[in-house]
Amino acid sequence: MTIFEAGYYKINRMGLCLCGIWPEQNLFQAYIARFFLWGGIISSMVPEYVYLNKVWTNGSFLEDVVPCIPTQLVIILVATKFIVFARDKETFQDTIDKMRVDFEFYMDLPAGKILREYGEKGRTRTIFYGCFLLTILTTFLVPAFLPVVLDKIMPLNETRLRLKLLDTDYGVDPDEYFVLITIHGYILSIFLIFMLWSVDSFIMIMVQHCCSLFMIVGFTLKKLDRANKKNTEKFEYDVILNAIQIHRQAIAFADFIEASLKNMYGFVIINNMFLISLTGFETIMKMDQRDQAMRFAAFTLGQMVHLFFNSLPGQELVDHSTGLFDLVYDCQWESLSIKSKKKILFILMRSAKPKSLTVQILKYNLMYIVLKTSMSYLTVLSSMRQ
């Protein structure tokens, strides 16, 4: 049993299996999972596009068309991430194999403590991210069904105002079939959030593993601090050579992640920028309707959190790759032999150049730029309304 079957990343494997994109999954099971997920999503998209076509022809752009766009952007976002994982199946299989090999190799060594620490961090972050998305989803879904429940347990002389979960047109009386239509919308929302969580959390643990390799390089070089005056040149050479090999593995792993995800993340940023602008605009538009405003505010907050958790791995990769420079510099290199100093210099030069997802595209400063741009678009939309 390995880390993906019974270890830190079991929950990530189960999530991708339920999405039908786990590389080692039985092909029949994968297709069944994909059929149910995308069947549910597409069946919800049809009435949405029927409604969108109707309001595009006869409705107001800001009042009727714009509210339909965020849901479609989320579907496109999830579909993009799904396609990247499904298409690059062999690439992600190689990533999984590398992570397994590293855990098996280091598990009984002192450096294994670092892998376990980062494995636990990845697991904790996966659970936390899932709980936060679930909270946002609940805030978005509950107000739509709450009037129906209250009418049953605390009836009034008249039916409470019912809120549409999504803008759809099923060709039937929406009041008569309100419960079924709302449940159908629930299915779409739950499927989308689950797929988003599964893919994002797997990216998080990949980056955590890469960060742990950079930390192991520093841990390895600390051996040079122990009784430094007694170290032989061969001992120094073996330690530094081992550190260089691990450093190369860390860089190769970072490049591996970069090559797999760079195109996807460029789209994620653009998508998030428009989503935050549109959902923020809808929040302002619905300020006179408290329940609706709360739903769209939760939607906006969810997009910001999604952007944060997509920026976090890139920032951590930068911090760990550049932080290695300080670890190397502090390893008492000045007391080493000339030959060892030259090899230490190799690691210093490589660690001075930060590694990051998509050439530093996903960092906290970019998150600030995206939010700033989104607020600018939001201001433009608000002025158009006036």
Secondary structure, 3 states (H helix, E strand, C coil): CCCCCCCCCHHHHHHHHHHCCCCCCCHHHHHHHHHHHHHHHHHHHHHHHHHHHHHHHHCCHHHHHHHHHHHHHHHHHHHHHHHHHHHCHHHHHHHHHHHHHHHHHHCCCCCHHHHHHHHHHHHHHHHHHHHHHHHHHHHHHHHHHHHHHHHHHCCCCCCCCCCCCCCCCCCCCCCCCHHHHHHHHHHHHHHHHHHHHHHHHHHHHHHHHHHHHHHHHHHHHHHHHCCHHHCCHHHHHHHHHHHHHHHHHHHHHHHHHHHHHHHHHHHHHHHHHHHHHHHHHHHHHCCCCHHHHHHHHHHHHHHHHHHHHHHHHHHHHHHHHHHHHHHHHCCCHHHCCHHHHHHHHHHHHHHCCCCCCCCCCCCHHHHHHHHHHHHHHHHHHHHHHC
